[in-house]
Each structure stands twice: as structure tokens, then as C-alpha cells.
Amino acid sequence: SMDLTSTVGYDSIIQHLNDGRKNCKEFEDFLKERAIIEEKYGKELINLSKKKPCGQTELNTLKRSLDVFKQQIDNVGQGHIQLAQTLREEAKKMEDFREKQKLHRKKIELIMDAIHKNRNLQYKKTMEVKQTCCCFLPDGAPLYLSSLSHFWQLFLKLAQTKSALEDS
């Protein structure tokens, strides 16, 4: 009977889905934290390139080289800020995905719960019918019938036996 009413496979799938949901949430949090770090780092680089003096007294080629160097630091800072924005967008997509999965999972769980309840109810009714059929046999012996016609043959034989018993 355990095989008919067992939900081991379903429970295993649900556990796997819950683990996946947890992993998605952890990944989303990771992306958000990295975005914060990237943005902070990018802003620090931009502030460094704008506020910190570097070669102000130099002339000609060295001054141009230092200006290009500071511009590249600024560009790298801008790149980190853009990366932070991209990471936030990816985190938002992950959040949307988790929400869609949550709604879908709830629908499926409701359907599966109804199926499990129905199956258990049918199993219970089958066991009740089996007990009812067993009471027709002497000593409550279990009844294993291969077909309905075989059942009716046994029932008629029982009726004939009862009739013969009363006659004798």
C-alpha cells in the first residue's frame, strides 16, 4: 500500500525546486552586492582622477601622458559604474524569474495536492470495498478475484451452499 500512497518522488522534486529557489536567491544577492562594490570602486576611481593632482607642474609630453593616464582612470571608473548597472539589471531579471517560478510552482503544487488527496481517497475506498467483499467469505478469508465474473460465480456457489445447508 505504501507504493500506491507514497509521495517520495514528488517530495524529491519539490526539495530540488526549493534548493533551486534558494540558489537563485543567493545568486541574486551576490549580484546585488557585487554591483554595490563595483559602483563604489568606480566612483572612487573617478574621484581620484578628478581631485588628486598628478603632474600639474609638468609640461609638454609628460603632462599629456599624465592627462591621458587620468582620463583612462576616469574611463575605467565609468566602466565599473556601468558594470554595476548591468549587474543590477541581471539581479532584477533573476528576481523576476524567481517570482514567475513561485507562481508556477504554487499552481502545480495545488494540482498535485488535489491529485494526491484523490488518490488516497480512492485507495481508502478500495480497501473498504475489499473488506466488504471479504465478509462474504467464511472466516473472513481474503478475497483475491481475477475478474468480476469469477466473483459472481463464487457468490452463486455460496448461495447454493447456503441453500443446500438449509435443506439438509
C-alpha positions, -999 to 999 in steps of 0.1 A, spaced: 0 0 0 29 23 6 38 23 -31 3 35 -40 1 63 -15 38 73 -14 48 108 -24 86 101 -23 92 111 -59 71 142 -57 88 152 -24 122 148 -40 112 171 -69 98 197 -45 130 196 -25 151 200 -57 129 230 -67 133 246 -32 170 241 -34 170 258 -69 150 287 -55 174 291 -26 204 291 -51 187 317 -73 181 339 -43 218 336 -32 229 344 -67 207 374 -69 220 387 -36 256 381 -48 249 401 -79 234 430 -59 264 431 -35 289 430 -64 270 458 -80 274 479 -48 311 472 -47 316 479 -84 298 512 -81 317 522 -51 350 513 -67 341 532 -99 331 563 -80 364 562 -60 384 559 -93 365 589 -108 371 609 -76 408 600 -77 412 611 -113 394 644 -108 405 655 -73 441 642 -69 467 663 -85 491 645 -108 518 662 -127 504 698 -126 538 714 -129 549 692 -158 550 705 -194 547 690 -228 547 653 -234 548 642 -198 518 664 -189 499 650 -219 508 614 -208 496 621 -173 464 637 -185 458 606 -207 465 584 -177 440 603 -156 414 601 -184 419 563 -186 414 560 -148 382 580 -153 371 557 -181 378 526 -160 357 542 -132 329 548 -157 332 512 -168 328 499 -133 297 520 -128 282 507 -160 291 471 -148 273 478 -116 242 489 -135 244 457 -157 247 436 -125 216 453 -110 196 446 -142 207 409 -141 197 407 -104 163 422 -114 159 395 -141 167 368 -116 142 382 -92 115 383 -119 124 347 -128 121 336 -92 87 353 -89 74 336 -121 87 302 -108 70 308 -75 36 314 -91 40 285 -114 51 262 -86 21 272 -64 -2 263 -93 14 229 -98 15 222 -60 -22 228 -58 -29 205 -87 -6 178 -72 -21 181 -38 -55 176 -52 -43 145 -72 -26 131 -40 -58 136 -20 -79 120 -47 -55 90 -50 -55 85 -12 -93 87 -11 -96 61 -39 -71 38 -22 -91 41 11 -124 33 -8 -107 3 -25 -96 -10 9 -131 -6 23 -146 -25 -7 -120 -52 -2 -130 -55 35 -167 -56 24 -160 -84 -1 -141 -104 25 -171 -105 48 -189 -127 22 -164 -155 26 -164 -178 56 -139 -169 84 -132 -135 68 -106 -150 44 -91 -125 20 -108 -123 -14 -85 -122 -44 -106 -122 -76 -92 -121 -111 -124 -109 -126 -159 -98 -118 -174 -129 -134 -153 -151 -111 -167 -132 -81 -203 -138 -92 -195 -175 -97 -183 -177 -62 -212 -157 -49 -237 -181 -66 -218 -211 -53 -220 -196 -18 -258 -191 -22 -262 -226 -34 -242 -240 -5 -263 -220 20 -295 -233 3 -282 -269 5 -273 -264 41 -308 -251 50 -323 -281 31 -303 -306 50 
